């Protein structure tokens, strides 16, 4: 079998409806927008904004958010076209399988582990830190040795393990329950972000915006326009997750109508919040003085220290919903890969009562919780970003391929101005990839090498295109 053998859409759709138990279609457009917001607003808003402003872009971090949003918008339109054509749980993996062949599909599926599983582990460590801070405001303490990995002088990061296990159990119980839980969390954190923007806007000092784009220091990525682009690549971590909406396509009541609303709608809402927040924050606190606690400095400067506790609660809520959507997306991608034979069957076993891929959720509960509790994750944010950007590049390319190979297939949502929009998506996303440092690229290559080893030793030999070759040659009816 060719490494680039594609899987016909007719077969993908037919197999998605086969089997004893199916995923439950219960989600509507509001649920999908909330899932997108839940995944996007979290780590990046409060942690990456001050870092990117201080190290790379200054007040022009506002432009960095806009550039990252533009790249996401181009990719989001391409995702929407695929999600309405192929409303299956696999997201970018499934789209690549239908357009570019099994090898690239495997690469993108393995690559998504960086976005979802590793991203969830990274966020859980931050969740742990803010939980300890919140407990401290009420005079409660938590043993330091139980909040750090052994590599950081501790024993285990117990709060990080707890939140991964708790969210995994919620996901096993059911998608509707998970969406409802996420909706309440999203409402809380959006309310707190709007409160910070509204209260802080009147205290902005315009002197802090001069110069708006600080001159480059002579080093690539340190201010100037190269710094704005470097910041865009760094804060892109703040945007990852909107594509996770597409992994819920198989659990959406009307995916042809609702998927574009969920993907593009959540991206638009979050971009407005990001731009507003970064503008206010850099206006209250000078970028040169920014630290990881810039939000608290800003609240202190305007006399709203009391809101600090609310911000911590908002951050915890933000991290919680990010972890939920990341683990949801990861389990659905591996569910699809398993149904194609590229991974063992346990990843696609559906619970007869809850109708969720429960064994897959359990497997990732163990893997991600141990990873977050025992491994230092401080340098994985950029690695997560580059993995996501690579997925976006391939999805944009896939839309152009599908328009050529299957021009007459029904497309409930059509990406506008093809091939211009996909090409712009590729250019912007690759520019952000190129702005990341050398070590991030090395880590990506090593991760993909591990994935290719798994593919050639197991997946290639168990693929349904090999074990069931007769139906692999079906044609698609336009």
WOMO-V645934 format. One record per residue. OMEGA is omega as a letter, one per 40 degrees, with the letter a starting at -180 (NA if undefined). Layout:
BEGIN
omega:OMEGA
omega:OMEGA
END
This chain:
BEGIN
omega:i
omega:i
omega:a
omega:i
omega:i
omega:i
omega:a
omega:a
omega:i
omega:i
omega:i
omega:a
omega:a
omega:a
omega:i
omega:i
omega:a
omega:i
omega:a
omega:a
omega:a
omega:i
omega:a
omega:i
omega:a
omega:a
omega:i
omega:a
omega:i
omega:i
omega:a
omega:i
omega:i
omega:i
omega:i
omega:i
omega:i
omega:a
omega:a
omega:a
omega:a
omega:a
omega:a
omega:a
omega:a
omega:a
omega:a
omega:a
omega:i
omega:a
omega:a
omega:i
omega:a
omega:a
omega:a
omega:a
omega:a
omega:i
omega:a
omega:i
omega:i
omega:i
omega:a
omega:i
omega:i
omega:i
omega:i
omega:i
omega:i
omega:i
omega:i
omega:a
omega:i
omega:i
omega:a
omega:i
omega:i
omega:i
omega:a
omega:i
omega:i
omega:a
omega:i
omega:i
omega:a
omega:a
omega:a
omega:a
omega:a
omega:i
omega:a
omega:i
omega:a
omega:a
omega:i
omega:i
omega:a
omega:a
omega:a
omega:i
omega:a
omega:a
omega:i
omega:i
omega:i
omega:a
omega:a
omega:i
omega:i
omega:i
omega:a
omega:i
omega:i
omega:a
omega:a
omega:a
omega:i
omega:i
omega:i
omega:i
omega:i
omega:a
omega:a
omega:i
omega:i
omega:i
omega:i
omega:a
omega:a
omega:i
omega:i
omega:i
omega:i
omega:i
omega:i
omega:i
omega:i
omega:i
omega:a
omega:a
omega:i
omega:a
omega:a
omega:a
omega:a
omega:i
omega:a
omega:i
omega:i
omega:a
omega:a
omega:i
omega:i
omega:i
omega:i
omega:i
omega:a
omega:i
omega:i
omega:i
omega:a
omega:a
omega:i
omega:a
omega:a
omega:i
omega:i
omega:i
omega:i
omega:a
omega:i
omega:a
omega:i
omega:a
omega:a
omega:i
omega:i
omega:a
omega:i
omega:i
omega:i
omega:a
omega:i
omega:a
omega:a
omega:i
omega:a
omega:a
omega:i
omega:i
omega:a
omega:i
omega:i
omega:i
omega:i
omega:i
omega:a
omega:a
omega:a
omega:a
omega:a
omega:a
omega:i
omega:i
omega:a
omega:i
omega:i
omega:a
omega:a
omega:e
omega:a
omega:i
omega:a
omega:a
omega:a
omega:a
omega:a
omega:i
omega:i
omega:i
omega:i
omega:i
omega:a
omega:a
omega:i
omega:i
omega:i
omega:i
omega:i
omega:i
omega:i
omega:i
omega:a
omega:a
omega:i
omega:i
omega:a
omega:a
omega:a
omega:i
omega:a
omega:i
omega:i
omega:i
omega:a
omega:i
omega:i
omega:a
omega:a
omega:i
omega:a
omega:a
omega:a
omega:a
omega:a
omega:i
omega:a
omega:a
omega:i
omega:i
omega:a
omega:a
omega:a
omega:a
omega:a
omega:i
omega:a
omega:a
omega:a
omega:i
omega:i
omega:i
omega:i
omega:a
omega:i
omega:a
omega:a
omega:i
omega:a
omega:a
omega:a
omega:i
omega:i
omega:a
omega:i
omega:a
omega:a
omega:a
omega:a
omega:i
omega:i
omega:a
omega:a
omega:a
omega:i
omega:i
omega:i
omega:i
omega:i
omega:a
omega:a
omega:i
omega:a
omega:i
omega:a
omega:a
omega:a
omega:i
omega:i
omega:i
omega:i
omega:i
omega:i
omega:i
omega:i
omega:i
omega:i
omega:i
omega:a
omega:a
omega:i
omega:i
omega:a
omega:a
omega:i
omega:i
omega:i
omega:a
omega:a
omega:a
omega:a
omega:i
omega:i
omega:i
omega:a
omega:i
omega:i
omega:i
omega:i
omega:i
omega:a
omega:i
omega:a
omega:a
omega:a
omega:a
omega:a
omega:i
omega:a
omega:i
omega:a
omega:a
omega:a
omega:a
omega:i
omega:i
omega:a
omega:i
omega:i
omega:i
omega:i
omega:a
omega:a
omega:i
omega:i
omega:a
omega:a
omega:a
omega:i
omega:i
omega:a
omega:a
omega:a
omega:a
omega:i
omega:a
omega:a
omega:a
omega:a
omega:a
omega:i
omega:i
omega:i
omega:a
omega:a
omega:i
omega:i
omega:i
omega:i
omega:i
omega:a
omega:i
omega:a
omega:i
omega:i
omega:i
omega:a
omega:i
omega:i
omega:i
omega:a
omega:i
omega:i
omega:a
omega:a
omega:a
omega:a
omega:i
omega:i
omega:i
omega:i
omega:i
omega:a
omega:i
omega:a
omega:i
omega:i
omega:e
omega:a
omega:a
omega:i
omega:i
omega:i
omega:i
omega:i
omega:a
omega:a
omega:a
omega:i
omega:i
omega:i
omega:i
omega:a
omega:a
omega:a
omega:a
omega:a
omega:a
omega:i
omega:i
omega:i
omega:i
omega:i
omega:a
omega:i
omega:i
omega:i
omega:i
omega:i
omega:i
omega:i
omega:i
omega:i
omega:a
omega:a
omega:i
omega:a
omega:a
omega:a
omega:a
omega:a
omega:i
omega:i
omega:i
omega:i
omega:a
omega:i
omega:a
omega:a
omega:a
omega:i
omega:a
omega:i
omega:i
omega:a
omega:i
omega:a
omega:NA
END
